[in-house]
């Protein structure tokens, strides 16, 4: 099982679940037990601009990119979506002749299903609009974290780049993520460390430095607390397995 944090919602995901994460939605994954594997597909609507798509495809993609539509975060049961997701993953890994055409077809079929059956309504949608406005206030802090992940970052510094007081910044973060800016930064560093452990040949010490932890021991302690597994165990599990990487991390 895995705990998926989507904004202010905590989802306990099990095998076969589909979790939808929207543009500008805070999210991270913690392992409830073991080290579950999952495929992560990212549909970047900006890639489809100026590609000659028809009016209808563009209209629906614009609804997503401009946050005018919101889908359910957790889709269970997900039997109607799984075949398209499995096909996308298979095409991506095998890259057979004309795989791009097949992937695009399955991506649009997946989106059509989401629009038909899984659009979120009512209070949840109104809360999403409110959270989007809050997100805009702290966007500079998030960008700063991403660009300076390996550096020393302070709460006062994050507040300054947002033109907010530290207390106001903390309040907005709490409303959006149920956590503090500094805890969110730690979670971001742990997620990046997890990705590097799975796809790079760097040592744990090198990865610790790259994501802003003081040393390998501190990274290992925080990593085990977050994911229930040590960095070395993750690294050993994924060494020599080129298909262990998700489509996007």
Steps between C-alpha positions, in 0.01 A plus 500: 500500500604861448384829649451759226475860615300713254466851636310470828378147420679183613423192289581143597565340162511127441575282200289590197408851619540801273591833661455822302720797584401832348709794379636700796385239753747430781575132521741241627501128577586320822515124532262351755704180492767345281603677179204499260567566133277712282492654154469876481373647175518875445293662227663834425238695305761754385655227281185495289500869413576589140489134397197528275251339737136546413265742670346237726825355633635848569184605681511209744873534563454871571241415766768301681791744459290799612358306798139540387434132555597276788490122513458275802831448679438132574336278242398163639402271335713595203444211259388741227833689517753224567514360142596841359762557772650155447510555124674837545764347726558207263534724194738731687730218607497299176502796257387285208447654155234776513481481880445878514169465314385224732597698811312808383190294422501338845570836670196658335284194578610529863410870509162434336419250773599749771280772348203264467513327835729668752450878505481631856197708596373718786698598809815316395518702178443830682773410750736431210441851357571653841817295538616604155482866610704416810751313289559812293612686814776252582603402147830699529598299811436170321706610202780609733499161674524317168785717371704498823427153637863426584552832679419619851144641499338689787138583581581873497655466154194322362271763649704777339474360148120490543478850657324341798574484870627161624179449699280576198705265283465224759126556521452462124721190489301350785172568316630340181711210623430445871870555559758779536722646226810339649336158531380535141859577398621186679234293324608646166862409573402146598298455180795617292733269693263209432505578126880528492545173690295321235651650188854621571829332582584750774582388852262573789742766626509672160121493478469640853717796402317550169161535668610716793554258789806542720620140465400147402413401856245781539348421159473131591326578828244736343452272198425196718253703706322622186498187283558213741807386306864611492667674204739206459208256479339712228826526310565124512146424388529714188860435393508336158124521447438746214125446515467597865480867410159656465408707195546816705610559856 
